[in-house]
Amino acid sequence: MPLEKNAENNTILKSEFVLPEHAGGEGWTMLHGDAIQIAQNFVPGVFDAVITDPPYASGGATPSEKNRTTNQKYSSMDKDKALPDFAGDQKDQRSWTRWMAGWLWDVKKACRPGASVVLFIDWRQLPSITDALQWAGWIWRGVAVWDKITSRPQKGRYRQQAEFIIWGSNGPMPADRSVGCLPGVFRATNPVNRIHVTEKPLQVMRDVVKICAPGGRILDPFAGAGTTVLAGVLEGYEAVGIEVTDDYYQRSVERIRREMAEQE
């Protein structure tokens, strides 16, 4: 669904908004820009779900540890093989929580009543993200788990092998939606050939997006490798992604085009 090729240009984004760099195909669009700026310019009530893996601004207990690059915090790759760093991950906890609440408020206005929201997070920011979600007016409905199966062993401690999936809704979520029973634990190892530092497994995302009503439209404000957008399209949804980091915008577009071509 390239925005310039059909009526979506008029129905998703406000007419006075200058369309940023973008790319797309049948059922999907990637927008290159800042999620805060773009989210404020969506027409109200055009999305059925917000499913995203935002910057965690985590990876350490002290300010100096949190201010490291995303590769230093989340990757063990050698420098010559390291993936590009991504933006927005060096905030302190208070500013991160306020920032989260801000964009969650904006995207909520772009969602239909009953729309789902799904947010990935680690254990350090789990309390803050649930505060931000509720401050923004969403109903917090639960926590699911991504079990990464493997992780670095820590003598005398529990393994940190899980990340968390916070989910909720824009107001009441009718029980008679055309959505079946979904698991509360998703088990998969990290992708082997990642194109993003914190990329999620495609199969996990294909399972996660099923919280959205069939045929709905999904928004991912922090698209990264484009996994949510790709998963949404493969599962029969429309999907719109936003990515601010230049390298990852290009990588996600190329990846979605390549993998969609392989499906034909």
N, C-alpha and C positions, 0 to 999 in steps of 0.2 A: 504494500500500500504506500508507494511513494507519495508524499503529500501533494506534490505539484501535479499529479496525474489524475486525481479524482476529487470528489467533494470533501474529503477529509480535511483538506487545507482550510476549509471554511468552518467545519464543525468541531475540530479538535482545538485549534489555536485561534485566539481572538484576531479579528481581521486587521487590527492596527499593529499587530506584532510583526516585526521584521523576521521572516523565517531564517533561522541559522543554516549553516552548512548541514546537509542531510543526505541520506541515501536510503534506498529501500527496494523492496520487491513485493511479490504477491503476499499480502498478509503481514508485512513488517516494515517498520521505519526506524532508522537510527538518526537522532538529532545530536549535532556536535555543539555542546555549549554547557553552561552552568545550570545545574538542576534547579537552583533557587530562582534564577531569572526566568527560566522557561516555565516552571510549574506555576508561576503567578500569571501566566498568559494562556493557560488552558481554558477552554470553555467549560463551565460547570456541567457536571454529570455525564462525562463522556467515557469514563473508565469503569470496568467491573472489578478490577483488582489492581493493587499495587504490590508487586513482589520484587524484592531487591536485597542486595548484599552491600549495605553502605560501608564507607570507611569506618573501621572500628575505633580508630584513634587509641589503640591499646598497645599491647606488646611490651609492657613494662610497668613497674610499680612506681618509678620516679620520673620527674619531668625530663631528665637527660635521656632516659631510656625511651620515653615516648617520642622524643624529638629526633630519634634516629630515622633513617630513610626506611621506606616500606620494605625494601629488599633486606636491609639489616634486621628488621623486626620479624619478618614473616618468611624468609627464604634462607636456605643454606647453600644456594648455588654459588659457584665460583664467580668472581667479578667478571671474567671474560664471557660467562654464560648467563649473567644476570638479566632478568627481564626489566623493562622500564619501570621506574617508580611511578606511583600514582598520587594524585593530589588529594588534599583534605584530610590527611591522617595524623597531623601533628597537633591537634587541639588538646587543651587540658579538659578534664572531665566536665567541668561546669560549662565551658563554652561549647563543647561537643553536645551536651544535653540540650542546651538552648538552641543550637543549630538544628539538631534533630527535630525538636518540637516545631521549629519554624517551617521546615519543608514538609513535614507531615501534616501540618495545618493546611498548607497550600494544596497539596495533592488530594487531601480529603475533599476539598471543595470541587475538585475535578472529577470526583467519583460519584457514582449513583448510590442511592440509599441501599444499604445491605452489602455494598462492595467489601471484598476481603482485603486485608493488609497482611503481608508476610515479610518479616525482617530477620535476616541472619545476624548473629552476634556471638561474641565469646563470653566467657564467664565473668571477666573483669567488668564489662559494661552492661551486663544483664540487668542490674537494678536501675541504671540510668535510662536504658532504652524503654523499659516499661513505664517509667515516669513520663518520658517524652511522648510516648504513644498516647497516654491518657490525657496529658496536658493539651495535646492537639485535638482532643475531642473524639478519638476512636474508642471503641469498646475493646478492652483487652480480654481475649477469650482463652488463652492458653499458651503453653510452651511445648514444642516438639523438639526432637533431638536429631542432629546429624552425627551419627557414630562413624568416625573416620577409620575405625578398626585398628589402625596402626598409629603409633606415636612414640616419641622418645621416652624410654623407660626412665623413671626417677626413683632411686632407691629410697625406701621408706615413705613413699608418697603414692597417691593414686595417679594413674596416667591422665594426662590432659588430652584425651582422644575424642572429645565431643565438642561440637559447637551447637548453638541453640537457635531455634526458629520461633520467634515471637509472632503470634498471629492474633488478629482481631477483626472487627468489622465496623463499617460506617453505619452506626445505628443497629437496629434489630437485624438478625440474620435468620430468615424464615427456615424452619426445619424441613419444609417441603421443597427446597431447591432441588434442581436436577443434578445433585452431586452425591455420589455414594460415600460409603465409609472410607476414611483415609487413615493411613498408619500414623503413629505418633513417633516412630523411630525410623530413620532412613539410614541404611548402612551402605557405605561405599568408600573406598580409599580415594585419596587425592588423585586428580588426573595425572597421568604419566607425562604426557607431552603438553604441558601447560603453555598458554600464551599470555597469561596474566598471573601476577604474583599470588593472588588469593582466589584463583578460579575454582568454582564449584563443579562437581561432576555433572555431566549432562543428564545422566539417568536420574540423579537426585532431583534436579530441577524439573525434569519431565513429570516426575511424581508429585512434586510440590505444587506446580501450577494447576493441578487438577482441583484445587480449592475454588478456582474460578468457575462460575456457571458455564456450561457448554456454549461455545460460540461467542464468548465474551471478549472484551478487549482489555489487555494487561499493560500496565505501565511499569517500567523499570527505570527509576531516575538515576541509577548508578550502574550502568550496563556493563562496564568492564570488558570482559571477553565476549559479551553478547550471548552468554549461555541462557539467560532467562528468555530473551527474545527468541532465540533458536528453539528452545524447549517449547515455548508457547505456540509457535507456528507449527511445529511438528505434532503438537497435540490438538491442533485444529482451532486455535485462538488467533485473534489479531494481537500484535504486540508492538509497543512503542518503547524504544530505549533512548536514554540520554547519557552521553559520556563526555566529560570535560577534557580528559587527558588526550592530547593529540594522537600519540602512538596507539593508545587503546581504542580510540574511535576508529582509526584506520584498520587495526587488527580485527576488531569485532565485525566490521562491515565485510572485510575480505573473508573471514571465517564463515559468516552466515551465508554469503553468496556461494562459497565453495561447497558447504555442506548441504545447502538446499539444491544445488545443481546435482549433487550425488544422489539425491532422492528422486530425481526425475528419470 
